[in-house]
Amino acid sequence: MDQTLKATEIALGFHPDGYRIDKTASPMERYTQWQILPGNRWRNPKPVCFDSLPQEGWFAKDKFDWDEPVNSSEDDA
């Protein structure tokens, strides 16, 4: 299993509770909370402040393998 990291150690990564850190993104998309739908689909990102993120249990990524965020209402159509 991958080693987990602290939020302060992440430049690009995710937390299994539905949070993402992307320090390469625009300020409103750096720290986001997502709704996780069946099939492990992440949808409906909402900006959050760094202090509201879980501080431990993060997984670092080199890049994300999904396209631009899609709202679940669009996806369910």
Summary of the structure (lengths in Angstrom):
residues: 77
radius of gyration: 12.3
end to end distance: 36.2
largest distance: 38.3
contacts: 176
relative contact order: 0.29
helix: 17%
strand: 38%
